[in-house]
Amino acid sequence: MDSRRFSDVLIIGAGIAGFTTAIEAAEKGLTVHILTKSDDPRISNTRYAQGGIVGSGPDDNPELFYDDIMRAGCYINNREAVQFISRKGPEFVSRFLVRKIGVEFSRDEKGKHELTREAAHSVRRILHSRDKTGVAITEALFNCAREHKNIEIFRSSVALDLITNCHHSLESQQRYKKKKVIGAYVLDCHSGNVLTCFAGAVVIACGGIGHLYQHTSNPSIATGDGVSMAYRSGAEIINAEYIQFHPTTLYHRDSDNFLISESLRGEGAILVNNKYEPFMKRYNKELKDLAPRDEVSRAIYNEMEQSGADCVYLDARNIQNLNLKERFPHIFHTCFNLGIDIRTDLIPVVPAAHYFCGGIKVDLQGQTEVEGLYAVGESACTGLHGANRLASVSLMEGVVFGIKAAEKINDSNYKIDESLTDTIPDWVFPRIEENFDSILIGSDMITIQTIMWNYVGIKRSGKRLQRALADLNYLRHRIERFYQMSYITREVVELRNAVETAAIIARAALANRKSLGCHYIPEKE
């Protein structure tokens, strides 16, 4: 079997940003290889998005949208990115997702798109497909990508590390040249072989970091792989301290942190504590239950801490003008199967790690400072979100910058230099191969998740962050040594990336003593 693959564009990850980049690049005649860790390429953070994606409402305008994004991000956003998204984003969504890909968003009886509102939005502007928007988007993108002749999807394929000329070439003169990414080493989980995949451009679209935390709304694949690989290749990681926690995930022993969409609050549901008292008016008198996510998460955390309760409750019983079963079928049936009727019962909820506002530093075309390396979606940081993400903007971001990255890659006319790739060795397996021990690996991952939840979570302090970084650094050295001597498996690779990314986040949080947005350090701490 040939252990080498070649393509114009290698995309690591298959969420909304990865698929969008792939489709746009393929439409321009480029050959595209997509790597996905799962057997099912449709499994990503995108699929689990319930609420929706920003469109444009009749009462909306770019200035209002701009102000909402900036306010949610505590005004440290990249203004250029916010301005571009607020002016062009809805047009990109309409042109690409609706007209080109054919995503079926919910419509009213007159055939017009239904719009909902979520926290910190001034008006109704969010397109949705009931409460399974992510599923609708993912299915449409996947069907389009798999049918395109220029796109090949490689399932159960785990990127180990990016290949750069300076680090991997056996030609000594390459170490003096400008660094560029020319591919990646990729583990085929079915065969156990490591393939050498070369490409004119490499796009990181690996998604988020939620699985680094004990409680998360993300699927288990969200282990910070893209951030870790980019960091090792020399790319800059910025705003890593800003981790958004979703205020409302279902608290039930038989539920794996199932997300209760913010749009339920947008339709009128309110939060109550264990005494059944509405409490958000004490934390934000104006927006109350539709305050930005960081404020709502901290409010819930405080209510739980003060009362000693394990959760708070979401009360949707007051919503009279809406058929909850029809509008939120996924939430309704999931809760109902667990013995909770959202029409008559309170919904127990807790906050959970949800979205990484930081990431790999890129420009507005997804390009990093390392030649040939791009990043899009949650792995990337354009600065759009600042210190806190406005709800339903991230899916739009994936579409917009996925398209812009494809355009830039096509215009750059990258070519694979065979004289260079000939100097790149295939993967070198360790001389001493330790047996795979799932118990030890699982235990180390739980340790990382516990450290991050307790010390680098919703509420932080200098002492907690110092302890986190010390513990993570010790663990990182031990895991790196194990990685260098062990059989290569997906679990081993994820563990290595997880501890690396966790340490990056903890360092950034410790270095920034200003409490802002998702990065909350009380003054007395």
N, C-alpha and C positions, 0 to 999 in steps of 0.2 A: 504493500500500500504506500502511495506517495504521501509523505508527511508534510508536504508543502502546498499551500494554497495561495492564490493570487487574485486580487480584486482591485477595482478602482477605489472602493470605499468599504471599510470594515466598520460595522456598527455593533457596539457591545451593549446589548439591551434592547428590549422590544416593547416599550410602553408607547404612549402617544407621541413622545418626542422622537424616539428611535424609528418607529414606523413612518412617521411623517417625513423625516429626513430621508429614509430609504426610498419611499415612493417618489418624492420630488427628485432625488438624485437619479433614480432609475428612469424617470420620465425624460431626463436630459441625456439619456444614452449611456450613463455610467453603470458598470457592473457593481452590484452591491451584495455583500455577505453580511447577514445578521446573525449574531450569536445570542442565544438565550439559555439561561441556566436550567430552565424547566423543560420537561418533555412537551409541555403545552406552552407554546409561545404567547398565549393569551394571558398568562398569569403575570401580572405586574401591579404596581400601585394604581395605575390607571384604571384597571378593571374594578377596583374596589371603591372608586369615587362614586358617591351617591348623589350629592347635591346638584352639580351641573357645571356648566362652563359659561363664562361671561359672553353675552351677545350684546344687543343694544335695544333698549326699551324706548317707548314713545316719549317718556319724560326725561330721557337721558341725553347727555352730550359729552364730548371728550374732556371738557374742563371739569365737569362733575366727577367723572370717572377718575381723572388724574388726582383730584383732591382726595377721593376716597382711598386710593392706593397709598398716597403719601401719608395720610393721617394714620392708616393702619400700620404703616412701616415706620412710624415715629419720625418721619421727615429725614431719615438718613439714607433713603433710597437713592439709587442712581437716577437722577432726574431725566437724563437723556433716555434711559430705558423706559421709564414710566411714561414719558411724553410719547414715545414711539408706540407703545402698547395701547395707550388710551386713545390715540388717533387712528391707528391702523388695525389693532387687534380684532375688533368685531368684523371688519371686512375680511380678514384672513380666515376667521372661523366660518363665516358664511360661504366664502368662495371655496375653501378647501374641504371642510367637514360636511357642509350641507349639500353644496352643488356638485362637488367632485367625487367625494367618497360616499355620499348618500346616507349620512347618519340620520336616523329617524328620531328627531326630537318631538316631544309631546306638542300637540296642537289642540286648539279649542274647537268648538262646534262650527266656527266660521273658517277653519283651516289655517288660522294664524298660530304662530308659535306661542305657547304658554310661557310666561316669564314668572320666576319666583324671586324672592329676596333672601339674602343671607346676612350674617352679622357684618356690621360696619359698612354695608352698602346703603347709599342714600335712597335708591330707587330700585324697583324691580327691573332687572336686566339679565337674569340668569336663565339660559336655555337648559332644559332638562329632559330626560326620558323617564318620567315618574321618579323613582328613587334608585334606578339602576342605570344612570347615565354612563358610568364607566364601562359597563358591559356593552351598551349600545355602541359606544365609540370604538372599543377594542374589537368587537366582532367585525365592524365595518372596515377598520384599518387592516386587520389580519386577512380578511377575505380579499381585499385589494392587493396586499403585498404578496400573498402566496400565489396569485394568478399572474403576477408580472414576470415576464421572461428574463428580466435583468436582475431579479432578486432571488437569492437563495438563502433559505433559513436553516441554520444548523442548531438543532435541539440538543439539550443536555450538554452544552458546550460552555466550559467555564474558562474565561480569560485568566491566566496566571499573572502575567506581567506584560507591560508594553515593551516593544523592542525599539531601542534607539541606536543610532549609528555610533554615538560616543561610547556607550556602555557595552554593547554586544558585539560590535564588529571586531574581527580578528586582525584587521588592517590597522596598524598602529597609528597611521596618520589621521584616522577618523576621530581620534580623541581630541584633536586640535581644531576640528571643524565645528560649525554651529550645530547644536543639538537638534535632531529631528526624529520624530516618531515614524517608523516605517512598517509597523505591524504589531502583532502580539503572539505570545505563546499561548496555546489554547488546549485545555484538557478535554478530550472526548470521554465523557463519563461512562459511556457504554463499553468502549474498548479499553480504556485506561491509557491510551496513547496520548502523547502531547504533540500537537501539530504546530508548525511554524507558519503563521498566516501573515502574508505581506499585503500591503495596500498603499495606494497613493496617499490616502488620508484615513485617519482613524477617528471615529466619533464615539465618545463615551456617553451612553444613555442608560446607565445602570439603575437609575432611580435613587431612592432615599436611604436612610440610615435607621429607620424605626426599630428594627430588630435588635439594635444595640441596647434597647431599654426593656425593662421587665414588663411594662404595659405599653402596647402599641396597637394602632389601627392598621399597620402595614403587614403584608404577607411576610413569611419567613425568609424570602429571598433578599429583603432589604437590609443588607449587612455592610453597606458602605464600600462596596468593591471598587466602584469608579473613583471615588475620592482617594482611596488608598493607592490604587495603581497610578493615578495621575501625580500624586505626591511623590511617589518613588521615582517617577520619571523626571521630576524637576518642575512640574507645574505648581502655580501658587494657589493655595486654598484660602479663601477669605470669608469673613462673617460666620465662621464655624460655631460661634457661641450661641447663635440664634436658632434654637430648636423650638418649633411650634408644637404645642400640645393641643390636641383636639379636646374640647371640654366634655364631650358626651359620647363615651363608648359604653355599651351595655355591660352592667355589672351582674353577672350570673355565673354560677359554677359550671354550667354546661355551655357557656358561650366563650369563644376565644376573642374577647375584645371586639365584638361586633360594633360597627360604627352606627350611631344614631345621627342621621344627617342634620346639619345645622338648619337646613331649610324647614325642618319641623318647627323650630323656633321662629323661623321667618314667617310661618303661617299662623303663629300665635301661641305655641306651647311655651310654658314658663318653667323655670327652675325653682324647686322648693327644697328646704333642708329636712333633716330628720324629724323636725317638729311641724313639718308641712307648711312652713312659712316661706313665701317668696322673698328672696334675699338679694337679687341683683340690683334692686333700686338703691341699696346701701353702698354699692360699689361703683355704679355708673347711673346717676339719676336720669340722664337724658336717654341713653340707648338701652339701659337695663339689660334684658336677656339677649339683645342683639349687639352688645358691646364687642370689641375685638376679641379674638380667641384667647390671647394671653391674659386679658383681664378676666374673662369668664373662667378660665382654667384656674387662675390664682384664687378667685372668689370661691370656687368649689373646694379647692385645696384648704383654704382657710376655714370654711364651714366644717369640713371633715375633721380638721385638726382641732378646732375649738370644741366640737361636740364628741369627738372620739368615734364618730360614725365611719363605716366603711364605704359609704356612698352618699350621694344626694339623689334627688328624683326629678324627672322631667314629667310635667303635667300637661298632657294634650287633651284632657277631657273638656276643656273650655272651648275647643275649636268646633264651632257649630255649623259654619258655612262651607264645610269641606267633607267629602267622603274620604276618611283616612285610609280605608282599605283600598280604594282606587288610586288615590294620590301617592300613597307610600306602601305599595304592595309588598316590597321586599322586607321593609321594617315590620310591617304588620304581621306577615306570616312567620318571620323569624321569631318575633316576640310571642306570638300566639302559640307557636309550637313549644315554647318554654313556659307556657302558662300565664302569659301576660297579654291582656287585651288592651291595647293602647287607647281604645275608645272609653274604657271604664276604669283602667288601672293606672297607677303611677309606674313610670319606667325608671328602674334603678340605674344610675350612670356614674362613671368616674372618668377623669381625664386620662389621656394616653398620648405617647409620642406619636406625632402625626406627619410633620413636614419639616424638611431641612431647608431653612431660608438661606444658608450659606452654600458653599460648594467650590467647585473649580472655577477660578477667575477666567471669564471669557468676555469678549467684546459683543457687540450687538449682532454679530454674524456667527457667534458660537466658537470663535477662534481663541485658543489659548496663546500664551507667549512661546510655547514650544512648537516649532514648525511641524505642520502635518497633524497636529492634535487638536481636536474639537471636542466640545462637551455641550450637551443640550438637556433640557428637562431638569429634574430635581438634582441631578449630579452637578449641574452647572450653577454659577452665580453671576448673573448679569447685574446684580444690584437692584433688580426690579422690586423685590420684596422688602428691602431694608431690614428693620429689626423685627418685622412680623408680617406674615403674608395675609393679604386680603382674600377671603374665601372665593373659590372658583376661578381665580386668576391663573393658577399654575397650569391647568389644562390648556388655557389659551396660550400661555408662555411656551409650552411644548410645541404647539402648532406653529406659532409665529417664528420662533428661533430655529425650529427644525427646518422650516422652509428657507430661512435666511442662510443657515449653515450649508444646505444643499446648493444654494445659488453660489455661495462663496467658493465652495469646493469645486464646482463646475467651472467657474471663472478662473480659478487658480491653475487649472490644467495640470494637476499633479501627475507625475509619471513614476512608475516603479523603476528604480535604477538597478538593473540586473548585476552590474559590476559591484554594487554595494551588497545586494542580497546574497550574492555568492560568498561574501565574507562573513555572513552571519551563521553561526553554528546552530544545529538543532538542539533541542532541550537536552540538558545534561542531567540525568537522574542521579540521585545521591548514592554514594558508595555504601553507606550503611542505611538500610531501610527498616525503620521501626514498624512493628505491626500496628495497624489501625485499631485504636481503642475508643469506641464511641462513648464510653462512660467518661473517660478523661476529657475528651473534646467537649462533650455536652456540659460537663461540670465547669470547664473554663468559660464557656459561653454564658452560662448562668451567672458566673462570677462577674463577668463584664457587665451584664445586664443589671445586676444588683448594684454594682458600683455606680453606674450611670444614673439609675433611677434614684438612688439615695443621695448622691453627692453632686450630680450634674443634671438635676431634674428641674421641676417647676420652680422650686425655691432653692437658692444657692447661697453659699457663704465662702469666704476666703479659706477657712479651715477645711470645709468639706471638699473644696476644689483641690487644695493641696494634698489631702488624703487620696483623692481620686487619682491625681496624676502620679503620685508615688506608687500606688497599687497597680495602676495600669502599666507604668514603665517596667516594674518588676515582672509583670505578667507578659509584657511584650517581648522582653528578652528571652524568656523561657519558651514562649510560643515560636519565636523566630528560629531558635535552635532546633526545636522539634520539627518545624517545617523543613528545614534544610536536611534533615536526616530521615524523614518519614516517607511512606508511600503518599503519592499525590492523590487526594480525593477532594470532592467538592467541599466536604465538611472542614477539612484541614485548611483549604484556601479561604473559605469564609471566615474561619476563626482568625487567621492571620490578618485579613483585611479588617475585621471587626475591631480587633484590639488596636491596630494602627489608627483607624479612623476615630475610635473613642479617645485615644490619647491626643489627637489633633484637636478635637472638640474641647477636651478638658484644658489643654494649654491655652486655647483661645479664650475660654471663659475666665481662666485665672488671670490672664493678661489684661482683661477689660474689667475694671472695677466700677464702671458706670452702669447702673441698672437701667435698662431700656428694653421695651418690647418683650420679646421672648426670653431675654437674659435678665433675670430678676434676682438682684442682691439687695435685700433690705439694708438701709443705712446703718442700723445698729449692728449688722453683721460685719 
